[in-house]
Amino acid sequence: MQAGLTGLEHTCGIPGTLGGLICMNGGSQRKGIGDAIVSVTSVDAQGNVRHRTREECAFAYRQSVFQTCGDVIAGAVLRLRPTPDRALVRREMLEILGSRRRKFPQKQPNCGSVFVSNPAMYGEYGPPGAVIQRLGFKGRRLGGALVSAQHANFIVNAGGATAGDVLSLIKEINSAVLTATGYAMEVEARYVSAHGDILPAGSSLTTRPIWRLHPST
C-alpha cells in the first residue's frame, strides 16, 4: 500500500512468513497468493537451489508443490498492480483486519484454521466452520483443547492443552462431519511427530508422511 501497489490486500493480518504463505497458497476471501507469484526460489534437503515458475508451483486452493516436496522457500518474485488510490487500498486492508478480529480468536493460542474449505462441500453444506457449528461442536472441550466459541473452525488452548487433545478433537470433528455430509474434510494444520514426520493433524501416525525433516549435516 505504501508503495502504491495492489494485489495482496487479502493476505493482510495472516500470521506467519512469506514462505509459509506461499507453501499453503494462503490468503482470504477465497483468494491465494499464488495469483501474484511470478517465480519461487527454494532449496532442497541436499542444498540444491531450484527456481520454479508459477505454473511449476502447482498452485491450487490452499495447495502448492511445496507441501509435498519438502523444499525450504528462500525467495519469490511477485507481480503487483500500481494503484492511483492508496487510500482505497488502505481502507480495504483495514476492513479485512477488522473482519479477522471479529471472526477469529486472535487473542487465544491456537493452530489456525483447522480444516480446508472444500468447494464441493461449501456449495452443498457451507464452509467448515458453519458445518461444525451446526453439528453442535462450538464450545466442545477435550482436555485443554476447545472448539472456539468465536469460530468453530478454530481449536484454542483453553489451558494446558496437549497435542493429543487437539489431535483427538480434530478426529472427532472430522468423523462427525463425514457421517453427516459424506465429506472427509482435509486438515490444514500439520503435526510433526517425534521422528520428524510431517502429517496432516488428526491423521493416523501410520499415514504416509507429507515429508520428513532431515537432520542438519
C-alpha positions as CSV (number, residue, x, y, z in Angstrom):
1,M,0.0,0.0,0.0
2,Q,2.8,2.4,1.0
3,A,4.4,1.8,-2.4
4,G,1.2,2.4,-4.3
5,L,0.7,-1.3,-5.2
6,T,-2.4,-3.5,-5.0
7,G,-3.0,-7.3,-5.2
8,L,-2.0,-8.6,-1.7
9,E,-4.7,-6.9,0.4
10,H,-6.4,-10.3,1.0
11,T,-3.2,-11.5,2.9
12,C,-3.5,-8.7,5.5
13,G,-3.4,-9.9,9.1
14,I,-2.5,-13.5,8.3
15,P,0.2,-14.6,10.8
16,G,3.4,-16.4,9.6
17,T,6.0,-15.9,7.0
18,L,6.0,-15.2,3.2
19,G,7.4,-18.8,2.7
20,G,4.6,-20.3,4.7
21,L,2.0,-18.2,2.8
22,I,3.4,-19.4,-0.5
23,C,3.6,-23.0,0.7
24,M,-0.1,-23.0,1.7
25,N,-1.1,-20.6,-1.2
26,G,-2.6,-18.6,1.7
27,G,-5.0,-15.7,1.5
28,S,-8.5,-14.8,2.4
29,Q,-11.8,-14.1,0.6
30,R,-11.2,-17.3,-1.3
31,K,-8.1,-15.8,-2.9
32,G,-4.5,-17.2,-2.8
33,I,-1.1,-15.5,-3.1
34,G,-0.3,-17.8,-6.0
35,D,-2.2,-15.4,-8.3
36,A,0.5,-12.8,-7.7
37,I,3.6,-15.1,-8.0
38,V,5.9,-15.0,-10.9
39,S,8.6,-17.4,-9.6
40,V,9.8,-19.0,-6.4
41,T,13.3,-20.0,-5.3
42,S,13.7,-22.9,-3.0
43,V,16.4,-25.2,-1.5
44,D,16.0,-28.9,-1.1
45,A,17.5,-31.1,1.7
46,Q,20.7,-31.6,-0.2
47,G,21.3,-27.9,-0.6
48,N,20.3,-27.8,-4.3
49,V,18.7,-24.5,-5.4
50,R,15.7,-24.6,-7.7
51,H,13.7,-21.8,-9.4
52,R,10.1,-22.6,-10.3
53,T,7.7,-20.6,-12.4
54,R,4.2,-20.0,-11.0
55,E,2.9,-22.9,-13.2
56,E,5.6,-25.3,-11.8
57,C,4.5,-24.3,-8.2
58,A,1.2,-26.1,-9.0
59,F,-0.9,-23.6,-7.0
60,A,-4.5,-24.7,-6.2
61,Y,-6.9,-23.7,-3.4
62,R,-4.6,-23.7,-0.3
63,Q,-2.2,-26.0,-2.0
64,S,1.2,-26.0,-3.8
65,V,4.0,-28.3,-4.7
66,F,5.9,-27.2,-1.6
67,Q,3.5,-29.1,0.6
68,T,4.9,-32.4,-0.7
69,C,8.4,-31.8,-2.0
70,G,9.9,-30.6,1.4
71,D,11.9,-27.7,-0.1
72,V,12.6,-24.6,2.0
73,I,11.3,-21.5,0.2
74,A,14.1,-18.9,0.0
75,G,12.6,-16.2,-2.1
76,A,9.9,-15.2,-4.5
77,V,9.2,-12.7,-7.3
78,L,5.7,-11.2,-7.2
79,R,3.8,-9.1,-9.8
80,L,1.5,-6.5,-8.3
81,R,-0.5,-3.7,-9.9
82,P,0.0,0.1,-9.5
83,T,-2.9,1.9,-8.0
84,P,-3.6,5.7,-8.1
85,D,-5.6,5.4,-4.8
86,R,-3.6,4.3,-1.8
87,A,-6.5,5.3,0.5
88,L,-8.8,2.8,-1.2
89,V,-6.2,0.0,-0.7
90,R,-5.7,1.1,2.9
91,R,-9.4,1.1,3.6
92,E,-9.8,-2.4,2.2
93,M,-6.9,-3.7,4.4
94,L,-8.4,-2.1,7.5
95,E,-11.8,-3.7,6.7
96,I,-10.1,-7.1,6.3
97,L,-8.2,-6.7,9.6
98,G,-11.5,-5.7,11.3
99,S,-13.3,-8.7,9.9
100,R,-10.5,-11.0,11.1
101,R,-10.7,-9.6,14.6
102,R,-14.4,-10.1,14.8
103,K,-14.4,-13.6,13.3
104,F,-11.3,-15.3,14.6
105,P,-9.9,-16.0,18.1
106,Q,-6.7,-14.0,17.7
107,K,-6.2,-13.4,21.4
108,Q,-6.1,-17.1,22.3
109,P,-3.4,-19.6,21.4
110,N,-4.5,-21.8,18.5
111,C,-3.2,-23.7,15.5
112,G,-5.0,-21.5,13.0
113,S,-7.8,-22.5,10.6
114,V,-8.1,-26.3,11.1
115,F,-10.0,-27.6,8.1
116,V,-9.6,-26.6,4.4
117,S,-12.8,-25.4,2.7
118,N,-13.8,-27.9,0.1
119,P,-15.5,-26.1,-2.8
120,A,-17.9,-29.1,-3.3
121,M,-18.8,-29.3,0.4
122,Y,-19.0,-25.5,0.5
123,G,-21.6,-25.4,-2.3
124,E,-23.7,-28.1,-0.7
125,Y,-23.4,-27.5,3.1
126,G,-21.3,-24.3,3.6
127,P,-17.8,-23.6,5.0
128,P,-16.3,-26.0,7.6
129,G,-16.9,-23.6,10.5
130,A,-20.6,-23.4,9.7
131,V,-20.9,-27.2,9.3
132,I,-19.0,-27.8,12.6
133,Q,-21.2,-25.3,14.4
134,R,-24.4,-26.9,13.1
135,L,-23.3,-30.3,14.4
136,G,-23.0,-28.7,17.9
137,F,-19.2,-28.6,18.3
138,K,-18.9,-25.0,19.2
139,G,-17.6,-24.9,22.8
140,R,-16.8,-28.6,22.8
141,R,-13.8,-29.2,25.0
142,L,-11.4,-32.2,25.2
143,G,-8.8,-31.8,27.9
144,G,-7.4,-28.3,27.4
145,A,-8.4,-28.1,23.7
146,L,-11.6,-26.1,23.0
147,V,-13.6,-25.5,19.8
148,S,-13.7,-21.7,19.7
149,A,-17.0,-20.1,20.6
150,Q,-16.0,-17.3,18.2
151,H,-15.3,-19.5,15.1
152,A,-15.9,-23.3,15.0
153,N,-13.0,-23.9,12.6
154,F,-10.5,-22.9,15.2
155,I,-9.4,-25.0,18.2
156,V,-7.9,-22.9,21.0
157,N,-5.8,-23.8,24.0
158,A,-8.1,-23.1,26.9
159,G,-5.4,-24.0,29.4
160,G,-2.9,-26.9,29.5
161,A,-3.9,-28.4,26.1
162,T,-1.6,-31.1,24.8
163,A,-1.1,-32.0,21.1
164,G,-3.0,-35.2,21.8
165,D,-6.0,-33.2,23.0
166,V,-6.0,-31.2,19.8
167,L,-5.5,-34.2,17.5
168,S,-8.3,-36.2,19.2
169,L,-10.7,-33.3,18.9
170,I,-9.8,-32.9,15.2
171,K,-10.5,-36.6,14.6
172,E,-13.8,-36.4,16.5
173,I,-15.0,-33.4,14.4
174,N,-13.9,-34.9,11.1
175,S,-15.7,-38.2,11.9
176,A,-18.9,-36.4,12.7
177,V,-18.8,-34.2,9.6
178,L,-18.1,-37.3,7.4
179,T,-21.1,-39.1,8.9
180,A,-23.4,-36.1,8.5
181,T,-22.3,-34.9,5.0
182,G,-20.3,-37.7,3.4
183,Y,-17.3,-35.3,3.1
184,A,-14.0,-36.1,4.8
185,M,-12.5,-32.7,5.5
186,E,-8.9,-32.0,4.6
187,V,-6.9,-30.8,7.6
188,E,-4.9,-27.6,7.1
189,A,-2.9,-27.8,10.3
190,R,0.2,-30.0,10.3
191,Y,1.6,-32.3,13.1
192,V,5.3,-33.0,13.4
193,S,6.0,-36.4,15.0
194,A,8.9,-37.2,17.3
195,H,10.6,-38.8,14.3
196,G,10.3,-35.7,12.1
197,D,7.4,-37.0,10.0
198,I,5.1,-34.1,9.0
199,L,1.4,-35.2,8.7
200,P,-2.0,-33.6,8.4
201,A,-3.1,-33.1,12.0
202,G,-5.6,-35.7,13.1
203,S,-4.4,-38.4,10.7
204,S,-3.1,-41.7,11.9
205,L,0.7,-41.8,12.6
206,T,0.7,-44.8,10.2
207,T,-0.3,-42.4,7.4
208,R,2.4,-41.8,4.9
209,P,4.2,-38.5,5.8
210,I,3.8,-35.5,3.6
211,W,7.5,-35.1,4.0
212,R,10.2,-35.8,6.6
213,L,12.5,-33.3,8.4
214,H,16.2,-34.0,7.7
215,P,18.8,-33.5,10.5
216,S,21.3,-30.9,9.7
217,T,24.7,-32.1,8.5
